[in-house]
Amino acid sequence: MNAAASAIQALARPEVSPLPAYNAGLSSDAVRQRYGVTEIARLASNENPYGASPAVARALVDLAARVGTYPDANCTALRAAIGERTGIEPDRIVVGNGSEDILQMLCQAFLSQGDRVLTQRPAFGLHEIYPRMMGAQVELLELTPELGFDVNAWCAALALGPKIAMLANPSNPVGCMFTAQEFARLLAATPAHTLLVVDEAYYEYACHAADYPDVLALLRTRAAPWIVLRTFSKAWGLAGLRVGYGLASDAALVQLLDRVRTPFNVNHAAQAAALAAWGDQAFMRQSVAETVRLRGVLLGRLQALAGVRIAPSATNFLFLDIGRPNGPVNEALLARGLIVKPWKEPGFETFIRVSVGTEAENERFAQALADILGAAA
């Protein structure tokens, strides 16, 4: 390390340097340039392959005339629309530059050095990175051998009273979910002084699963603090514009988040697109239903591969244990223009996560994986 880098390190907060960089994966352009392929299937980031409602394009047509002015800092119209459908008052709704923006606000507003945070392993990276950024201690609960949630372990850990519990339902990257009965058990085990953060990024897909809990209905009976996070990035097809929202137990929680929220954190285009998408539920539901159907088809194709283990999924992706180091397999897939996400977390180096794409993309992936694994056998 040179002198300049050493001086910078000395100035930094000690919690920052050990943090891992978030693994956002490779862009389509990077894969084209590196591997010389032209046809790309983006199956790494759990995007909606059908995109956004046509209403979004119409809403963005005249945006150029507005870029010289600041957007509505409070997302007033979007919060009102979300509140009308969810039954949550607008002053209990926070909107962010993606739901990860709200995760960061929560950690900045509530966590101090030494506070304890509970979440799952493997986790959405920012459930662990943001708390550690604030100096918190993160407890990571393990999956069952069947690659599901260990409900008993969760209840025992919750009973010890973490400052924040980050509970993704369904899980990212695994795809498993807590049922309504299991979620009720979690609530009963959670002390009143724990802030429960329920990340429902894949809510629209999970609603197709039997016994997926109506989390808002269950939480309405809880006097202790909670917030449910959802996003426009997945089912609503707005990943490129970054809009997430949180539904909170009390307006006081949102007021605290507003103290640490970046002003104008959701831009004109994002607000206009989210409102337009929100107004076309039919498009979203159709694309989600087709993705859930194709997930079943893809699951059947992959279950036929020897040595591959697949986690249960209530999402728009599958988490696969391919039984061998994922690095070489990932390279072979990239060389074929197939972008998936190889998991790098210790203990999961044989796993890849693949998003459900179009029917043609799914078939390309299944055939390529069969060829690669067969060649490596």
C-alpha positions in Angstrom: 0.0 0.0 0.0 1.5 3.4 -1.0 1.7 6.4 1.3 -1.4 8.1 -0.1 -3.5 5.0 0.3 -2.2 4.5 3.9 -3.2 8.1 4.8 -6.7 7.6 3.4 -7.0 4.3 5.3 -6.0 6.1 8.5 -8.7 8.7 8.0 -11.5 6.1 7.3 -13.9 4.7 9.9 -12.5 1.3 11.0 -15.8 -0.4 10.0 -15.4 0.5 6.4 -12.3 -1.2 5.1 -13.3 -4.8 6.0 -16.7 -4.4 4.2 -17.0 -6.5 1.1 -18.0 -4.8 -2.1 -21.5 -5.6 -3.2 -21.4 -8.1 -6.0 -23.5 -6.5 -8.8 -22.3 -8.9 -11.5 -21.3 -8.2 -15.1 -23.2 -5.9 -17.5 -24.3 -7.2 -20.9 -21.8 -4.9 -22.6 -18.9 -6.3 -20.5 -19.9 -9.8 -21.4 -20.1 -9.0 -25.1 -16.7 -7.4 -25.1 -14.9 -10.0 -23.0 -16.4 -13.1 -24.6 -17.1 -12.0 -28.1 -20.8 -13.1 -27.9 -23.7 -11.2 -29.4 -26.8 -12.9 -27.9 -27.0 -12.2 -24.2 -29.4 -13.7 -21.7 -29.5 -11.6 -18.5 -30.3 -14.3 -15.8 -28.3 -12.9 -12.9 -30.2 -10.0 -11.4 -33.8 -11.3 -11.1 -35.2 -8.7 -13.6 -38.6 -9.0 -15.2 -37.8 -10.2 -18.7 -41.1 -8.7 -19.9 -40.1 -5.2 -18.8 -42.5 -2.5 -17.6 -46.0 -1.7 -18.6 -46.4 0.3 -21.9 -47.9 3.0 -19.7 -44.4 3.7 -18.3 -43.1 4.6 -21.8 -46.0 7.0 -22.3 -45.4 8.6 -18.9 -41.7 9.3 -19.7 -42.3 10.9 -23.1 -42.3 14.5 -22.0 -39.7 14.1 -19.2 -37.0 16.2 -20.9 -39.0 19.4 -20.2 -38.8 18.7 -16.4 -35.1 17.7 -15.9 -34.2 21.3 -15.0 -36.3 21.2 -11.9 -36.1 19.2 -8.7 -38.5 16.3 -8.2 -41.1 16.1 -5.4 -38.9 15.4 -2.4 -41.7 13.7 -0.6 -43.0 11.5 -3.5 -46.5 12.8 -2.6 -48.5 11.3 -5.4 -46.7 7.9 -5.3 -47.1 7.6 -1.6 -50.8 8.4 -1.9 -51.3 5.8 -4.6 -49.5 3.1 -2.6 -51.4 4.0 0.5 -54.8 3.8 -1.2 -54.1 0.2 -2.4 -52.3 -1.1 0.7 -54.4 0.6 3.3 -51.3 2.2 4.9 -51.6 6.0 5.5 -49.2 8.0 3.4 -47.3 9.3 6.4 -46.4 5.7 7.2 -44.8 5.2 3.8 -41.2 5.9 2.8 -40.0 5.8 -0.8 -36.3 5.2 -1.7 -33.9 4.9 -4.6 -34.5 1.2 -4.6 -35.5 -0.6 -1.4 -31.7 -0.9 -0.5 -31.8 2.9 -0.1 -34.4 2.3 2.7 -32.2 -0.4 4.2 -29.4 2.1 4.5 -31.7 4.7 6.1 -32.8 2.1 8.7 -29.2 1.3 9.6 -28.2 4.9 9.8 -31.2 5.8 11.9 -31.2 2.9 14.4 -27.9 1.2 14.6 -24.8 2.1 16.7 -21.6 0.4 17.5 -22.1 -3.0 19.0 -25.9 -3.3 18.3 -27.0 -6.8 17.3 -28.7 -7.5 14.0 -30.2 -10.8 13.0 -30.5 -12.1 9.5 -30.1 -15.2 7.3 -27.1 -16.9 5.6 -26.8 -16.7 2.7 -28.4 -13.2 2.7 -29.0 -10.3 0.3 -25.6 -8.8 0.7 -26.8 -5.4 2.0 -28.7 -7.0 4.9 -25.2 -7.7 6.3 -23.0 -4.9 4.8 -25.1 -1.9 5.9 -25.3 -3.0 9.6 -21.6 -3.8 9.7 -21.0 -0.3 8.2 -22.6 1.1 11.3 -20.5 -1.0 13.6 -23.3 -3.5 14.4 -22.7 -7.2 15.1 -24.5 -9.4 12.6 -25.8 -12.9 13.5 -26.3 -15.1 10.5 -28.7 -18.0 10.8 -28.1 -21.2 8.8 -30.5 -22.9 6.4 -31.9 -26.3 7.0 -30.4 -29.3 5.0 -33.4 -28.9 2.7 -32.4 -25.3 1.9 -35.3 -23.8 3.8 -35.6 -21.5 6.8 -34.9 -23.0 10.2 -38.0 -21.7 12.0 -37.0 -23.0 15.5 -33.6 -21.3 15.2 -35.2 -18.1 14.1 -37.6 -18.1 17.1 -34.8 -18.8 19.5 -32.6 -16.0 18.1 -35.4 -13.5 18.0 -36.3 -14.2 21.6 -32.8 -12.9 22.6 -33.9 -9.5 21.4 -31.7 -8.2 18.5 -31.9 -4.4 17.8 -33.0 -5.2 14.2 -34.2 -8.4 12.6 -33.7 -8.4 8.8 -36.2 -11.0 7.6 -36.4 -11.6 3.9 -39.6 -13.4 2.9 -39.1 -15.0 0.4 -35.3 -15.3 0.8 -32.9 -13.8 -1.7 -30.8 -15.6 -2.8 -32.4 -18.9 -1.8 -36.1 -18.5 -2.7 -37.6 -20.3 0.3 -40.3 -18.7 2.4 -42.0 -18.6 5.8 -45.6 -19.8 5.7 -48.4 -17.9 7.5 -48.2 -20.2 10.5 -44.4 -19.9 10.7 -44.5 -16.1 10.4 -47.0 -15.9 13.2 -44.6 -18.0 15.3 -41.8 -15.5 14.5 -44.0 -12.6 15.6 -44.8 -14.3 18.9 -41.1 -14.8 19.6 -40.0 -11.3 18.8 -39.7 -8.9 21.8 -41.3 -5.5 21.7 -37.9 -3.7 21.5 -36.8 -5.3 18.3 -37.4 -3.5 15.0 -38.7 -6.1 12.5 -37.7 -5.4 8.9 -39.5 -7.7 6.5 -38.0 -7.5 3.1 -40.7 -8.5 0.5 -38.8 -7.7 -2.7 -40.4 -10.7 -4.3 -43.9 -10.2 -2.8 -45.8 -10.3 -6.1 -44.3 -13.6 -7.1 -44.7 -15.2 -3.6 -48.4 -14.4 -3.7 -48.7 -17.3 -6.1 -47.4 -19.7 -3.4 -49.8 -21.6 -1.2 -49.9 -20.3 2.4 -47.8 -17.2 1.7 -48.5 -14.9 4.7 -50.5 -11.7 4.5 -47.7 -10.0 6.4 -49.4 -6.6 6.7 -52.5 -8.2 8.2 -50.4 -10.1 10.7 -48.3 -7.1 11.6 -51.3 -4.9 12.3 -51.8 -6.8 15.5 -48.3 -6.0 16.7 -47.7 -2.9 18.8 -43.9 -3.1 18.4 -42.1 -1.3 15.5 -41.9 -2.9 12.1 -41.5 -2.0 8.4 -42.2 -4.0 5.3 -40.0 -3.3 2.2 -41.2 -3.8 -1.3 -39.8 -2.7 -4.7 -40.7 -1.7 -8.3 -37.5 -3.3 -9.6 -38.7 -6.9 -10.0 -42.4 -7.6 -10.8 -43.1 -4.0 -12.0 -40.1 -4.0 -14.4 -38.4 -0.8 -13.2 -35.0 -2.1 -12.1 -33.2 0.6 -14.2 -35.0 3.5 -12.5 -34.6 2.4 -8.8 -37.8 2.7 -6.8 -38.6 0.9 -3.6 -41.0 1.7 -0.8 -41.5 0.8 2.9 -44.7 0.4 4.8 -44.1 1.3 8.5 -45.9 0.6 11.7 -46.0 4.2 12.7 -45.4 7.7 11.1 -42.7 8.3 13.8 -40.5 5.6 12.2 -40.8 7.3 8.8 -40.0 10.7 10.3 -36.7 9.3 11.6 -35.9 7.9 8.2 -36.5 11.3 6.7 -33.8 12.7 9.0 -31.2 10.6 7.3 -32.8 10.3 3.8 -31.0 12.0 1.0 -33.1 15.0 -0.3 -34.7 14.3 -3.6 -33.7 10.7 -3.4 -36.2 9.5 -6.0 -35.9 11.4 -9.3 -38.6 12.7 -11.7 -38.4 9.7 -14.1 -38.6 7.1 -11.3 -41.6 8.7 -9.7 -43.5 9.1 -13.0 -42.6 5.5 -14.0 -43.7 4.0 -10.7 -47.0 5.8 -10.8 -47.7 4.6 -14.3 -46.7 1.0 -13.5 -48.7 1.0 -10.4 -51.8 2.0 -12.4 -51.4 -1.0 -14.7 -51.8 -4.0 -12.3 -53.0 -6.2 -15.2 -49.7 -6.0 -17.0 -47.7 -6.8 -13.9 -49.9 -9.7 -12.9 -49.7 -11.2 -16.4 -45.9 -11.1 -16.5 -45.7 -12.5 -13.0 -48.0 -15.3 -13.8 -46.0 -16.2 -16.9 -42.8 -16.1 -14.9 -44.2 -18.4 -12.2 -45.3 -20.8 -14.9 -41.9 -20.8 -16.6 -40.2 -21.3 -13.3 -42.0 -24.6 -13.0 -40.9 -25.6 -16.5 -37.3 -24.6 -15.8 -37.4 -26.5 -12.5 -38.5 -29.6 -14.2 -35.6 -29.4 -16.8 -33.0 -28.8 -14.1 -34.3 -31.5 -11.8 -33.4 -34.0 -14.5 -29.7 -33.1 -14.2 -27.7 -35.6 -12.1 -26.0 -34.1 -9.1 -28.0 -30.8 -9.1 -29.8 -29.8 -5.9 -32.4 -27.0 -6.1 -33.8 -24.9 -3.3 -37.6 -24.4 -3.0 -38.5 -21.1 -4.6 -41.5 -18.7 -4.3 -39.6 -16.0 -6.4 -38.6 -15.4 -10.0 -35.3 -17.3 -9.6 -33.8 -20.7 -8.6 -30.8 -21.4 -6.3 -28.9 -24.4 -7.5 -26.2 -26.5 -5.9 -24.4 -27.8 -8.9 -22.1 -30.0 -6.8 -18.8 -28.5 -8.0 -17.0 -25.2 -7.9 -19.2 -22.6 -9.6 -16.3 -20.5 -11.0 -15.5 -22.6 -14.0 -19.2 -23.3 -14.7 -19.9 -19.6 -14.6 -17.1 -18.9 -17.0 -18.4 -21.5 -19.4 -21.9 -20.0 -19.2 -20.6 -16.5 -19.8 -18.8 -17.8 -22.9 -22.2 -18.8 -24.2 -23.7 -15.4 -23.4 -25.6 -16.6 -20.3 -25.2 -14.3 -17.3 -26.1 -16.0 -14.0 -24.9 -15.2 -10.4 -22.3 -17.6 -8.9 -22.5 -17.4 -5.1 -19.1 -16.4 -3.5 -20.1 -16.7 0.2 -18.1 -19.3 2.1 -19.9 -22.6 2.1 -21.9 -21.8 -1.0 -19.2 -21.8 -3.7 -21.0 -24.6 -5.5 -24.2 -22.6 -5.8 -25.5 -20.4 -8.7 -28.6 -18.3 -8.8 -30.4 -18.2 -12.1 -33.3 -15.8 -12.8 -36.3 -17.0 -14.7 -36.1 -15.5 -18.2 -38.2 -16.0 -21.3 -39.0 -19.5 -22.4 -36.2 -19.4 -25.0 -33.7 -18.0 -22.5 -34.6 -20.7 -20.0 -34.2 -23.4 -22.6 -30.8 -22.0 -23.6 -29.6 -22.0 -20.0 -30.9 -25.5 -19.2 -29.3 -27.0 -22.3 -26.0 -25.2 -21.7 -25.8 -26.2 -18.1 -26.5 -29.8 -19.0 -23.7 -29.7 -21.6 -21.2 -28.1 -19.3 -21.9 -30.4 -16.4 -21.8 -33.4 -18.7 -18.5 -32.3 -20.1 -17.1 -31.8 -16.6 -18.3 -35.2 -15.4 
